[in-house]
């Protein structure tokens, strides 16, 4: 059995101090030998230049970088320009997303859905980019139904996606069910689970509420019981996430994609515990 592939996600830093901290975290995370580092892209491309700066720096350091690219609120011309800049820079991987419409913007743009973005990337650049798309084991919060969400996922794959990265989750059954259903529909691409290490329960709650991810009741009650005991929250979070990762790998997950939040300690410790 091949070694599972690791990848790690960052967001583009907003300040010079943030850039320095990200550089330091990335240097530590590079020791894990990830297949690539991905960099997020703000609503409507609001962090476009900072995303580009971050991925170019990652490339210069000798690592593979995978910029996120969202289509909502953008134009084909603008996306074509971004693709050209990434191609010129030697970027070979992209995470293609619908994205969120920025507050106050009424029009979704020329490309409304991720499958249209994937199709456009293929039309413009052929097989230059390896394209990753998003998957939602607990279903996208805006989907009309679970069945419709799976059909949307299949459309992205049929448009030319090479692999998928899931939203974070803590229920391994949800991931296993999602993958099984996708395979039954003929989807054969790797579906990599997205992993959110837990350093703060209050932060985790905000993220989960924003993206529709479930924190199981037993976990929530345990975290609540620790109150402000940051050390116990961190220790319990490490145990829970490591056990989740081990179960996913044991059940055949092709790799792990860590949402690092520009920090290195938790991801590094989880990978160490997994023996990877």
ZALUM-292672 format. One record per residue (C-alpha): residue in one letter; x, y, z; residue number from 1. Coordinates in nm, 2 decimals. Layout:
! ZALUM-292672
+---------+--------+--------+--------+-----+
! residuo !      x !      y !      z ! num !
+---------+--------+--------+--------+-----+
!       a !      X !      Y !      Z ! NUM !
...
+---------+--------+--------+--------+-----+
//
This chain:
! ZALUM-292672
+---------+--------+--------+--------+-----+
! residuo !      x !      y !      z ! num !
+---------+--------+--------+--------+-----+
!       x !   0.00 !   0.00 !   0.00 !   1 !
!       x !   0.14 !   0.34 !  -0.10 !   2 !
!       x !   0.21 !   0.60 !   0.17 !   3 !
!       x !  -0.08 !   0.85 !   0.22 !   4 !
!       x !  -0.03 !   1.19 !   0.06 !   5 !
!       x !  -0.03 !   1.49 !   0.30 !   6 !
!       x !  -0.12 !   1.84 !   0.20 !   7 !
!       x !  -0.15 !   2.15 !   0.41 !   8 !
!       x !  -0.36 !   2.47 !   0.36 !   9 !
!       x !  -0.28 !   2.83 !   0.45 !  10 !
!       x !  -0.46 !   3.16 !   0.42 !  11 !
!       x !  -0.27 !   3.46 !   0.27 !  12 !
!       x !  -0.13 !   3.67 !   0.55 !  13 !
!       x !  -0.27 !   4.02 !   0.59 !  14 !
!       x !   0.03 !   4.19 !   0.76 !  15 !
!       x !   0.41 !   4.18 !   0.74 !  16 !
!       x !   0.41 !   4.02 !   1.09 !  17 !
!       x !   0.16 !   3.75 !   0.96 !  18 !
!       x !   0.39 !   3.68 !   0.66 !  19 !
!       x !   0.69 !   3.62 !   0.89 !  20 !
!       x !   0.48 !   3.39 !   1.11 !  21 !
!       x !   0.35 !   3.20 !   0.81 !  22 !
!       x !   0.71 !   3.16 !   0.68 !  23 !
!       x !   0.82 !   3.02 !   1.01 !  24 !
!       x !   0.52 !   2.78 !   1.03 !  25 !
!       x !   0.58 !   2.67 !   0.67 !  26 !
!       x !   0.94 !   2.59 !   0.74 !  27 !
!       x !   0.84 !   2.36 !   1.02 !  28 !
!       x !   0.56 !   2.20 !   0.82 !  29 !
!       x !   0.79 !   2.14 !   0.52 !  30 !
!       x !   0.96 !   1.88 !   0.74 !  31 !
!       x !   0.65 !   1.66 !   0.70 !  32 !
!       x !   0.72 !   1.64 !   0.32 !  33 !
!       x !   0.37 !   1.74 !   0.20 !  34 !
!       x !   0.28 !   1.69 !  -0.16 !  35 !
!       x !   0.17 !   2.05 !  -0.18 !  36 !
!       x !   0.07 !   2.36 !   0.02 !  37 !
!       x !  -0.26 !   2.52 !  -0.08 !  38 !
!       x !  -0.34 !   2.89 !  -0.03 !  39 !
!       x !  -0.70 !   3.02 !   0.00 !  40 !
!       x !  -0.86 !   3.29 !  -0.21 !  41 !
!       x !  -1.10 !   3.54 !  -0.05 !  42 !
!       x !  -1.46 !   3.60 !  -0.14 !  43 !
!       x !  -1.48 !   3.74 !  -0.50 !  44 !
!       x !  -1.10 !   3.71 !  -0.53 !  45 !
!       x !  -1.05 !   3.97 !  -0.25 !  46 !
!       x !  -0.71 !   3.83 !  -0.16 !  47 !
!       x !  -0.60 !   3.76 !  -0.52 !  48 !
!       x !  -0.26 !   3.95 !  -0.50 !  49 !
!       x !  -0.18 !   3.81 !  -0.16 !  50 !
!       x !  -0.27 !   3.46 !  -0.27 !  51 !
!       x !  -0.04 !   3.50 !  -0.57 !  52 !
!       x !   0.24 !   3.64 !  -0.36 !  53 !
!       x !   0.21 !   3.35 !  -0.12 !  54 !
!       x !   0.21 !   3.08 !  -0.38 !  55 !
!       x !   0.51 !   3.23 !  -0.56 !  56 !
!       x !   0.71 !   3.24 !  -0.24 !  57 !
!       x !   0.62 !   2.87 !  -0.18 !  58 !
!       x !   0.74 !   2.79 !  -0.53 !  59 !
!       x !   1.06 !   2.98 !  -0.48 !  60 !
!       x !   1.13 !   2.77 !  -0.16 !  61 !
!       x !   1.11 !   2.46 !  -0.38 !  62 !
!       x !   0.76 !   2.33 !  -0.27 !  63 !
!       x !   0.45 !   2.27 !  -0.48 !  64 !
!       x !   0.19 !   2.53 !  -0.43 !  65 !
!       x !  -0.18 !   2.50 !  -0.51 !  66 !
!       x !  -0.37 !   2.83 !  -0.52 !  67 !
!       x !  -0.74 !   2.83 !  -0.46 !  68 !
!       x !  -0.94 !   3.00 !  -0.73 !  69 !
!       x !  -1.31 !   3.09 !  -0.70 !  70 !
!       x !  -1.53 !   3.20 !  -0.98 !  71 !
!       x !  -1.83 !   3.37 !  -0.81 !  72 !
!       x !  -1.83 !   3.75 !  -0.86 !  73 !
!       x !  -1.55 !   3.73 !  -1.12 !  74 !
!       x !  -1.54 !   3.73 !  -1.50 !  75 !
!       x !  -1.39 !   3.49 !  -1.76 !  76 !
!       x !  -1.14 !   3.76 !  -1.86 !  77 !
!       x !  -1.02 !   3.80 !  -1.50 !  78 !
!       x !  -0.99 !   3.43 !  -1.44 !  79 !
!       x !  -0.81 !   3.38 !  -1.77 !  80 !
!       x !  -0.56 !   3.64 !  -1.66 !  81 !
!       x !  -0.51 !   3.47 !  -1.32 !  82 !
!       x !  -0.46 !   3.13 !  -1.49 !  83 !
!       x !  -0.20 !   3.29 !  -1.72 !  84 !
!       x !  -0.01 !   3.43 !  -1.43 !  85 !
!       x !  -0.01 !   3.10 !  -1.25 !  86 !
!       x !   0.10 !   2.91 !  -1.56 !  87 !
!       x !   0.38 !   3.15 !  -1.63 !  88 !
!       x !   0.50 !   3.10 !  -1.27 !  89 !
!       x !   0.51 !   2.72 !  -1.32 !  90 !
!       x !   0.22 !   2.65 !  -1.09 !  91 !
!       x !   0.08 !   2.30 !  -1.18 !  92 !
!       x !  -0.21 !   2.26 !  -0.94 !  93 !
!       x !  -0.52 !   2.46 !  -0.86 !  94 !
!       x !  -0.81 !   2.42 !  -0.61 !  95 !
!       x !  -1.11 !   2.52 !  -0.81 !  96 !
!       x !  -1.41 !   2.65 !  -0.61 !  97 !
!       x !  -1.74 !   2.83 !  -0.66 !  98 !
!       x !  -1.66 !   3.06 !  -0.37 !  99 !
!       x !  -1.88 !   3.30 !  -0.17 ! 100 !
!       x !  -2.03 !   3.61 !  -0.32 ! 101 !
!       x !  -1.88 !   3.91 !  -0.14 ! 102 !
!       x !  -2.12 !   4.11 !   0.08 ! 103 !
!       x !  -2.30 !   4.37 !  -0.12 ! 104 !
!       x !  -2.23 !   4.21 !  -0.46 ! 105 !
!       x !  -2.55 !   4.11 !  -0.63 ! 106 !
!       x !  -2.43 !   3.94 !  -0.95 ! 107 !
!       x !  -2.26 !   3.60 !  -0.93 ! 108 !
!       x !  -2.05 !   3.66 !  -1.24 ! 109 !
!       x !  -2.01 !   3.48 !  -1.57 ! 110 !
!       x !  -1.92 !   3.14 !  -1.41 ! 111 !
!       x !  -2.18 !   3.05 !  -1.14 ! 112 !
!       x !  -2.07 !   2.71 !  -1.03 ! 113 !
!       x !  -1.75 !   2.52 !  -0.97 ! 114 !
!       x !  -1.82 !   2.27 !  -1.25 ! 115 !
!       x !  -1.83 !   2.57 !  -1.49 ! 116 !
!       x !  -1.50 !   2.69 !  -1.35 ! 117 !
!       x !  -1.34 !   2.35 !  -1.39 ! 118 !
!       x !  -1.46 !   2.33 !  -1.75 ! 119 !
!       x !  -1.33 !   2.68 !  -1.82 ! 120 !
!       x !  -0.98 !   2.59 !  -1.68 ! 121 !
!       x !  -0.97 !   2.28 !  -1.90 ! 122 !
!       x !  -1.08 !   2.48 !  -2.21 ! 123 !
!       x !  -0.81 !   2.75 !  -2.14 ! 124 !
!       x !  -0.52 !   2.54 !  -2.02 ! 125 !
!       x !  -0.58 !   2.18 !  -2.12 ! 126 !
!       x !  -0.41 !   1.94 !  -1.89 ! 127 !
!       x !  -0.16 !   2.19 !  -1.75 ! 128 !
!       x !  -0.32 !   2.20 !  -1.41 ! 129 !
!       x !  -0.40 !   1.92 !  -1.17 ! 130 !
!       x !  -0.75 !   2.04 !  -1.05 ! 131 !
!       x !  -0.87 !   1.98 !  -0.70 ! 132 !
!       x !  -1.24 !   2.04 !  -0.61 ! 133 !
!       x !  -1.43 !   2.05 !  -0.29 ! 134 !
!       x !  -1.65 !   1.77 !  -0.15 ! 135 !
!       x !  -1.89 !   1.79 !   0.14 ! 136 !
!       x !  -1.94 !   1.46 !   0.34 ! 137 !
!       x !  -2.21 !   1.63 !   0.55 ! 138 !
!       x !  -2.35 !   1.81 !   0.25 ! 139 !
!       x !  -2.31 !   2.17 !   0.14 ! 140 !
!       x !  -2.52 !   2.39 !   0.37 ! 141 !
!       x !  -2.68 !   2.56 !   0.06 ! 142 !
!       x !  -2.76 !   2.24 !  -0.12 ! 143 !
!       x !  -3.13 !   2.17 !  -0.18 ! 144 !
!       x !  -3.08 !   1.81 !  -0.08 ! 145 !
!       x !  -2.81 !   1.55 !  -0.02 ! 146 !
!       x !  -2.89 !   1.39 !  -0.36 ! 147 !
!       x !  -2.86 !   1.73 !  -0.54 ! 148 !
!       x !  -2.53 !   1.79 !  -0.37 ! 149 !
!       x !  -2.39 !   1.46 !  -0.49 ! 150 !
!       x !  -2.51 !   1.53 !  -0.84 ! 151 !
!       x !  -2.33 !   1.87 !  -0.82 ! 152 !
!       x !  -2.01 !   1.69 !  -0.71 ! 153 !
!       x !  -2.03 !   1.45 !  -1.00 ! 154 !
!       x !  -2.07 !   1.74 !  -1.24 ! 155 !
!       x !  -1.74 !   1.88 !  -1.11 ! 156 !
!       x !  -1.56 !   1.55 !  -1.17 ! 157 !
!       x !  -1.71 !   1.51 !  -1.51 ! 158 !
!       x !  -1.60 !   1.86 !  -1.60 ! 159 !
!       x !  -1.24 !   1.75 !  -1.55 ! 160 !
!       x !  -1.14 !   1.75 !  -1.18 ! 161 !
!       x !  -0.85 !   1.52 !  -1.09 ! 162 !
!       x !  -0.91 !   1.49 !  -0.71 ! 163 !
!       x !  -1.13 !   1.63 !  -0.43 ! 164 !
!       x !  -1.06 !   1.77 !  -0.09 ! 165 !
!       x !  -1.34 !   1.75 !   0.17 ! 166 !
!       x !  -1.48 !   2.01 !   0.41 ! 167 !
!       x !  -1.36 !   1.92 !   0.76 ! 168 !
!       x !  -1.57 !   1.68 !   0.96 ! 169 !
!       x !  -1.54 !   1.47 !   1.28 ! 170 !
!       x !  -1.78 !   1.19 !   1.18 ! 171 !
!       x !  -1.58 !   0.93 !   0.99 ! 172 !
!       x !  -1.91 !   0.75 !   0.89 ! 173 !
!       x !  -2.01 !   1.06 !   0.69 ! 174 !
!       x !  -1.69 !   1.05 !   0.49 ! 175 !
!       x !  -1.72 !   0.67 !   0.43 ! 176 !
!       x !  -2.08 !   0.70 !   0.32 ! 177 !
!       x !  -2.00 !   0.99 !   0.09 ! 178 !
!       x !  -1.71 !   0.81 !  -0.08 ! 179 !
!       x !  -1.92 !   0.49 !  -0.11 ! 180 !
!       x !  -2.20 !   0.69 !  -0.28 ! 181 !
!       x !  -1.96 !   0.87 !  -0.51 ! 182 !
!       x !  -1.81 !   0.53 !  -0.62 ! 183 !
!       x !  -2.15 !   0.39 !  -0.68 ! 184 !
!       x !  -2.21 !   0.68 !  -0.92 ! 185 !
!       x !  -1.89 !   0.60 !  -1.11 ! 186 !
!       x !  -1.67 !   0.87 !  -0.95 ! 187 !
!       x !  -1.32 !   0.73 !  -0.94 ! 188 !
!       x !  -1.10 !   1.03 !  -0.84 ! 189 !
!       x !  -0.92 !   1.04 !  -0.50 ! 190 !
!       x !  -1.14 !   1.20 !  -0.23 ! 191 !
!       x !  -0.90 !   1.33 !   0.04 ! 192 !
!       x !  -1.05 !   1.41 !   0.38 ! 193 !
!       x !  -1.00 !   1.76 !   0.51 ! 194 !
!       x !  -0.87 !   1.77 !   0.87 ! 195 !
!       x !  -0.91 !   2.06 !   1.11 ! 196 !
!       x !  -0.68 !   2.03 !   1.41 ! 197 !
!       x !  -0.84 !   2.17 !   1.73 ! 198 !
!       x !  -0.66 !   2.43 !   1.93 ! 199 !
!       x !  -0.96 !   2.64 !   2.05 ! 200 !
!       x !  -1.32 !   2.51 !   2.09 ! 201 !
!       x !  -1.46 !   2.86 !   2.05 ! 202 !
!       x !  -1.28 !   2.91 !   1.72 ! 203 !
!       x !  -1.39 !   2.56 !   1.61 ! 204 !
!       x !  -1.75 !   2.64 !   1.69 ! 205 !
!       x !  -1.74 !   2.95 !   1.47 ! 206 !
!       x !  -1.59 !   2.76 !   1.18 ! 207 !
!       x !  -1.84 !   2.48 !   1.21 ! 208 !
!       x !  -2.13 !   2.71 !   1.22 ! 209 !
!       x !  -2.01 !   2.91 !   0.92 ! 210 !
!       x !  -1.95 !   2.61 !   0.69 ! 211 !
!       x !  -2.22 !   2.36 !   0.81 ! 212 !
!       x !  -1.98 !   2.11 !   0.97 ! 213 !
!       x !  -2.11 !   1.91 !   1.26 ! 214 !
!       x !  -1.93 !   1.89 !   1.60 ! 215 !
!       x !  -2.07 !   1.56 !   1.74 ! 216 !
!       x !  -2.26 !   1.62 !   2.07 ! 217 !
!       x !  -2.03 !   1.40 !   2.27 ! 218 !
!       x !  -1.73 !   1.61 !   2.16 ! 219 !
!       x !  -1.91 !   1.94 !   2.22 ! 220 !
!       x !  -2.01 !   1.84 !   2.57 ! 221 !
!       x !  -1.66 !   1.73 !   2.65 ! 222 !
!       x !  -1.51 !   2.06 !   2.53 ! 223 !
!       x !  -1.77 !   2.26 !   2.71 ! 224 !
!       x !  -1.68 !   2.07 !   3.03 ! 225 !
!       x !  -1.32 !   2.19 !   3.01 ! 226 !
!       x !  -1.43 !   2.56 !   3.03 ! 227 !
!       x !  -1.12 !   2.78 !   2.99 ! 228 !
!       x !  -0.87 !   2.49 !   3.05 ! 229 !
!       x !  -0.68 !   2.55 !   2.72 ! 230 !
!       x !  -0.43 !   2.27 !   2.79 ! 231 !
!       x !  -0.71 !   2.01 !   2.84 ! 232 !
!       x !  -0.89 !   2.13 !   2.53 ! 233 !
!       x !  -0.57 !   2.10 !   2.32 ! 234 !
!       x !  -0.49 !   1.75 !   2.46 ! 235 !
!       x !  -0.84 !   1.62 !   2.40 ! 236 !
!       x !  -0.85 !   1.78 !   2.05 ! 237 !
!       x !  -0.52 !   1.61 !   1.96 ! 238 !
!       x !  -0.65 !   1.27 !   2.07 ! 239 !
!       x !  -0.98 !   1.31 !   1.88 ! 240 !
!       x !  -0.83 !   1.43 !   1.56 ! 241 !
!       x !  -0.55 !   1.17 !   1.56 ! 242 !
!       x !  -0.80 !   0.89 !   1.62 ! 243 !
!       x !  -1.01 !   1.02 !   1.33 ! 244 !
!       x !  -0.71 !   1.04 !   1.10 ! 245 !
!       x !  -0.60 !   0.68 !   1.19 ! 246 !
!       x !  -0.95 !   0.55 !   1.12 ! 247 !
!       x !  -0.97 !   0.73 !   0.79 ! 248 !
!       x !  -0.63 !   0.59 !   0.68 ! 249 !
!       x !  -0.72 !   0.24 !   0.80 ! 250 !
!       x !  -1.04 !   0.26 !   0.59 ! 251 !
!       x !  -0.85 !   0.35 !   0.27 ! 252 !
!       x !  -0.84 !   0.73 !   0.26 ! 253 !
!       x !  -0.57 !   0.83 !   0.00 ! 254 !
!       x !  -0.43 !   1.10 !   0.22 ! 255 !
!       x !  -0.50 !   1.39 !   0.46 ! 256 !
!       x !  -0.54 !   1.76 !   0.39 ! 257 !
!       x !  -0.47 !   1.97 !   0.70 ! 258 !
!       x !  -0.64 !   2.31 !   0.75 ! 259 !
!       x !  -0.34 !   2.46 !   0.94 ! 260 !
!       x !  -0.48 !   2.81 !   1.01 ! 261 !
!       x !  -0.11 !   2.92 !   0.95 ! 262 !
!       x !   0.00 !   2.73 !   1.26 ! 263 !
!       x !   0.24 !   2.43 !   1.27 ! 264 !
!       x !   0.23 !   2.27 !   1.61 ! 265 !
!       x !  -0.10 !   2.07 !   1.60 ! 266 !
!       x !  -0.05 !   1.94 !   1.25 ! 267 !
!       x !   0.30 !   1.84 !   1.32 ! 268 !
!       x !   0.20 !   1.65 !   1.64 ! 269 !
!       x !  -0.09 !   1.47 !   1.47 ! 270 !
!       x !   0.14 !   1.35 !   1.18 ! 271 !
!       x !   0.40 !   1.24 !   1.44 ! 272 !
!       x !   0.15 !   1.04 !   1.63 ! 273 !
!       x !   0.03 !   0.88 !   1.31 ! 274 !
!       x !   0.39 !   0.77 !   1.23 ! 275 !
!       x !   0.38 !   0.94 !   0.89 ! 276 !
+---------+--------+--------+--------+-----+
//
